[in-house]
């Protein structure tokens, strides 16, 4: 994946909480597709073998907790153009977020609706959110309480070291696009359908739809212009797509349970879908480029 060297970046879509006194530990209560891409999967591991747990009674704590301060100075100074995104990892993440939100803004406009942008928060160790407290162990997640995305960027190393994923920029883009898929679900009211567990549960359908939405964005990534009129992303190779599919396969419920959860697959605890299903729905979105083809709630064939 390559970025247009001359295209501008918008760092206002990111809030940098790193080094602001995080590491709080504690619990997070999320709904409507929160704890996403791998959040619920990691939650399953930690809840079964000790660690993070959900607490539905956690109180909202606001976007920035005690001792945490937003400091976008470095990002705004370092991340100005696509050239910066091509050489700097943080700037690449900013560019990916810009591209995803530009796509959905234009898609909502085409359908006669208004897209509300969601900020992505970079944090280290732990963070306070409107959904409660969360540690980095939770993985990337979307909080419907404040309509924001949260990620410890060290998670991308976890994908490679713990899950054995190939990794790479487009695998990271898939993770972020999935989280913004949950933001789209929140805006459209679909999030409330994401309940229960099991192979055909609302939770699985919600996650597979977010995978499909990630694929839809990927289809349009090289043609979606920013506010400057130029697409931020100039190239998406087959190797990039393969890295996204590899990541999807590594975070399926069946793969996680069999490889990292003791070897026994328990379908009753499925919350995100199997590896094959996640690959199928990302591919559906990528090949069609049509959000309407992502209605996982209207099919009896999830894959």
Phi and psi in degrees as a GROMACS rama.xvg file:
@    title "Ramachandran Plot"
@    xaxis  label "Phi"
@    yaxis  label "Psi"
@TYPE xy
-128.116  150.108  UNK-2
-108.178  148.202  UNK-3
-64.556  117.823  UNK-4
-56.5787  -33.4724  UNK-5
-97.1576  -4.32022  UNK-6
-73.7278  142.218  UNK-7
-81.3451  152.304  UNK-8
-109.411  149.122  UNK-9
-115.45  98.5663  UNK-10
-78.1124  -5.50782  UNK-11
-68.9792  -12.9897  UNK-12
-85.7116  2.21742  UNK-13
-129.452  139.827  UNK-14
-118.809  126.063  UNK-15
-98.5832  107.718  UNK-16
-102.062  5.76803  UNK-17
-68.2461  137.732  UNK-18
75.7432  13.2081  UNK-19
-102.087  23.8058  UNK-20
89.8057  33.0905  UNK-21
-77.7368  -145.82  UNK-22
70.6914  37.4285  UNK-23
-82.028  -20.6419  UNK-24
69.2896  -165.735  UNK-25
98.6351  -154.143  UNK-26
-130.29  157.463  UNK-27
-135.171  138.075  UNK-28
-118.186  109.337  UNK-29
-122.442  149.473  UNK-30
-134.605  175.349  UNK-31
60.552  38.4047  UNK-32
93.0202  14.8024  UNK-33
-67.3829  174.198  UNK-34
53.2005  58.6095  UNK-35
-106.292  179.621  UNK-36
46.9395  -76.6978  UNK-37
-116.23  -0.38693  UNK-38
-55.1423  -51.2418  UNK-39
-69.7535  -29.7595  UNK-40
-66.2242  -47.591  UNK-41
-64.1132  -39.0183  UNK-42
-57.4693  -41.721  UNK-43
-59.486  -45.5034  UNK-44
-62.053  -47.0362  UNK-45
-71.7138  -34.005  UNK-46
-72.0964  -30.6105  UNK-47
-80.2142  -30.8926  UNK-48
-122.93  15.6874  UNK-49
99.7639  128.329  UNK-50
141.243  -137.605  UNK-51
-62.6209  141.187  UNK-52
-136.55  155.865  UNK-53
-87.918  148.438  UNK-54
-137.361  96.8903  UNK-55
-58.5893  -17.8518  UNK-56
-93.6142  3.95223  UNK-57
-58.9564  138.961  UNK-58
-87.2962  151.87  UNK-59
-66.2512  138.688  UNK-60
-122.544  6.88014  UNK-61
81.9065  171.121  UNK-62
-75.1418  -32.2529  UNK-63
-125.979  122.986  UNK-64
-85.1782  177.532  UNK-65
-56.2864  128.658  UNK-66
83.6229  -3.96243  UNK-67
-100.172  133.734  UNK-68
-133.155  138.3  UNK-69
-76.9557  132.758  UNK-70
-140.678  93.2677  UNK-71
-94.4206  8.98085  UNK-72
-56.6987  -49.4593  UNK-73
-63.3146  -44.6631  UNK-74
-61.6587  -44.5086  UNK-75
-67.253  -28.35  UNK-76
-81.4226  -35.9079  UNK-77
-91.0419  -26.936  UNK-78
-112.344  86.6491  UNK-79
-111.41  -34.7207  UNK-80
-138.35  173.244  UNK-81
-61.3313  -26.94  UNK-82
-61.7793  -38.2665  UNK-83
-67.0626  -37.248  UNK-84
-66.2128  -30.0338  UNK-85
-74.5319  -15.6556  UNK-86
-119.312  -13.6182  UNK-87
-127.803  124.076  UNK-88
-61.118  -45.9187  UNK-89
-58.9623  -40.9346  UNK-90
-67.6574  -33.9593  UNK-91
-62.9616  -40.1375  UNK-92
-64.466  -42.1983  UNK-93
-58.2461  -46.0531  UNK-94
-62.191  -41.9146  UNK-95
-61.6076  -45.4053  UNK-96
-61.4825  -43.5662  UNK-97
-57.5216  -46.7506  UNK-98
-63.6468  -44.7076  UNK-99
-60.4934  -46.0888  UNK-100
-73.2326  -32.1414  UNK-101
-62.7674  -41.4181  UNK-102
-61.7752  -51.3435  UNK-103
-67.7461  -32.0167  UNK-104
-61.0061  -43.7913  UNK-105
-72.0675  -35.2307  UNK-106
-66.9382  -44.0935  UNK-107
-62.0527  -41.5003  UNK-108
-61.7501  -41.0486  UNK-109
-62.1702  -31.2026  UNK-110
-92.2877  6.12539  UNK-111
82.0832  17.1389  UNK-112
-114.648  174.879  UNK-113
-117.991  125.746  UNK-114
-89.8702  132.471  UNK-115
-103.503  120.748  UNK-116
-63.8721  148.282  UNK-117
-117.391  134.367  UNK-118
-79.8373  142.291  UNK-119
-102.653  129.951  UNK-120
-102.545  123.438  UNK-121
-87.5676  131.038  UNK-122
-143.202  163.431  UNK-123
-120.437  127.587  UNK-124
82.2981  -60.1639  UNK-125
-161.581  163.453  UNK-126
-154.036  148.476  UNK-127
-96.967  133.781  UNK-128
-134.442  173.864  UNK-129
-68.8725  -10.3371  UNK-130
-99.7637  1.31317  UNK-131
118.488  -164.97  UNK-132
-94.8534  145.827  UNK-133
-142.312  145.659  UNK-134
-99.7126  170.795  UNK-135
-62.7906  -22.7112  UNK-136
-60.7167  -23.247  UNK-137
-68.4372  -23.6433  UNK-138
84.9046  179.838  UNK-139
-62.1561  143.256  UNK-140
-152.998  159.077  UNK-141
-110.678  130.072  UNK-142
-104.628  111.401  UNK-143
-68.3941  -18.9816  UNK-144
-65.2888  -35.9004  UNK-145
-119.018  2.89291  UNK-146
55.75  47.4437  UNK-147
-133.915  155.88  UNK-148
-102.045  143.325  UNK-149
-128.671  135.538  UNK-150
-154.285  132.8  UNK-151
-89.7809  115.549  UNK-152
-62.943  -16.0362  UNK-153
-63.8285  -15.6949  UNK-154
-59.1145  -32.6374  UNK-155
-65.6056  -30.0135  UNK-156
-68.867  -35.8512  UNK-157
-60.6628  -39.0221  UNK-158
-56.4187  -39.7663  UNK-159
-79.4171  -45.2766  UNK-160
-81.1817  -39.8053  UNK-161
-89.2265  -41.1198  UNK-162
-98.2266  -11.4545  UNK-163
74.1532  21.4874  UNK-164
-75.4647  155.853  UNK-165
-65.2297  -36.6201  UNK-166
73.7237  -163.711  UNK-167
110.359  165.565  UNK-168
-57.2298  -39.8699  UNK-169
-78.6534  -27.0991  UNK-170
-62.8467  -39.8814  UNK-171
-67.2628  -37.3897  UNK-172
-63.3115  -38.4307  UNK-173
-60.3667  -44.3173  UNK-174
-59.4327  -48.3595  UNK-175
-67.2939  -40.671  UNK-176
-64.7166  -33.4188  UNK-177
-62.7938  -45.3068  UNK-178
-61.9347  -40.5121  UNK-179
-71.1628  -22.65  UNK-180
-60.8029  -37.1117  UNK-181
-68.6614  -32.7878  UNK-182
-64.2287  -42.2784  UNK-183
-60.0074  -42.6826  UNK-184
-62.4382  -37.1377  UNK-185
-66.051  -42.0604  UNK-186
-67.234  -33.7657  UNK-187
-91.2407  -5.1882  UNK-188
85.5734  5.67528  UNK-189
-75.5569  -23.6572  UNK-190
-53.456  -34.3215  UNK-191
-65.0549  -13.7748  UNK-192
-82.1193  -11.8082  UNK-193
-83.4634  70.0964  UNK-194
-121.517  162.739  UNK-195
78.4644  -178.499  UNK-196
-140.988  163.556  UNK-197
120.583  165.615  UNK-198
-63.028  -25.3609  UNK-199
-118.381  20.2465  UNK-200
-70.5979  164.653  UNK-201
-62.2874  -34.0515  UNK-202
-62.2044  -46.4365  UNK-203
-62.7358  -43.6138  UNK-204
-63.9937  -37.7718  UNK-205
-64.3523  -43.4396  UNK-206
-68.6586  -40.0878  UNK-207
-66.9784  -34.5638  UNK-208
-65.4985  -39.9314  UNK-209
-63.8288  -35.9952  UNK-210
-62.0001  -42.8591  UNK-211
-64.2123  -43.1039  UNK-212
-61.0163  -35.9016  UNK-213
-62.4519  -40.4804  UNK-214
-66.2849  -37.728  UNK-215
-59.7365  -48.3379  UNK-216
-58.972  -44.0881  UNK-217
-57.5836  -37.4227  UNK-218
-60.2301  -36.5061  UNK-219
-100.14  3.32502  UNK-220
-58.1845  -38.658  UNK-221
-88.1218  -2.05708  UNK-222
-119.609  -3.3671  UNK-223
-85.3395  114.414  UNK-224
-79.8207  150.239  UNK-225
-84.1674  -173.351  UNK-226
-63.1875  -21.4048  UNK-227
-80.5967  -6.41609  UNK-228
91.1218  1.36747  UNK-229
-116.517  132.912  UNK-230
-61.7961  136.607  UNK-231
-72.0553  -35.6257  UNK-232
-102.293  124.287  UNK-233
-101.904  -19.0788  UNK-234
-149.733  130.14  UNK-235
-129.166  113.291  UNK-236
-91.1017  167.957  UNK-237
-62.5204  -33.4125  UNK-238
-61.7258  -38.5001  UNK-239
-61.4268  -48.4443  UNK-240
-61.0703  -41.5745  UNK-241
-61.3895  -36.6383  UNK-242
-67.8506  -35.1412  UNK-243
-67.0037  -43.4797  UNK-244
-64.8003  -36.8838  UNK-245
-61.9668  -43.2109  UNK-246
-63.8294  -43.3915  UNK-247
-58.1544  -40.0078  UNK-248
-68.4853  -31.4754  UNK-249
-77.8344  -12.3908  UNK-250
-119.749  20.9541  UNK-251
-73.0704  150.201  UNK-252
-55.8887  -43.5081  UNK-253
-67.2944  -40.2605  UNK-254
-64.7858  -46.4686  UNK-255
-61.2268  -46.4954  UNK-256
-66.4212  -40.2515  UNK-257
-77.9734  -36.4457  UNK-258
-92.2709  -33.5407  UNK-259
-119.897  -6.75887  UNK-260
-113.689  20.4827  UNK-261
102.687  -3.17332  UNK-262
97.5205  -12.1727  UNK-263
-102.083  128.508  UNK-264
-96.9706  121.853  UNK-265
-117.354  100.107  UNK-266
-62.4428  -24.8478  UNK-267
-65.489  -18.6167  UNK-268
-100.581  6.41501  UNK-269
-61.2432  135.621  UNK-270
-132.719  -16.6666  UNK-271
-124.175  -14.6863  UNK-272
102.495  161.965  UNK-273
-75.0126  168.025  UNK-274
-57.968  -44.1152  UNK-275
-64.1322  -39.5819  UNK-276
-66.6402  -40.684  UNK-277
-65.3713  -40.808  UNK-278
-66.1063  -40.6657  UNK-279
-60.5583  -45.7576  UNK-280
-77.7089  -32.3501  UNK-281
-62.2352  -44.3435  UNK-282
-62.692  -40.1315  UNK-283
-57.5232  -47.4706  UNK-284
-65.1682  -41.5328  UNK-285
-67.6632  -41.1866  UNK-286
-74.7773  -33.7552  UNK-287
-94.1472  -34.6784  UNK-288
66.7173  19.1029  UNK-289
-120.232  113.916  UNK-290
-55.9673  -31.8655  UNK-291
-63.779  -21.6271  UNK-292
-81.3195  2.56371  UNK-293
-101.976  19.0286  UNK-294
-79.7488  82.1845  UNK-295
-71.9525  -11.8565  UNK-296
-85.288  -9.65894  UNK-297
-108.962  14.0514  UNK-298
-128.168  148.748  UNK-299
-97.5106  1.8428  UNK-300
-118.982  86.1469  UNK-301
-80.8247  -13.1598  UNK-302
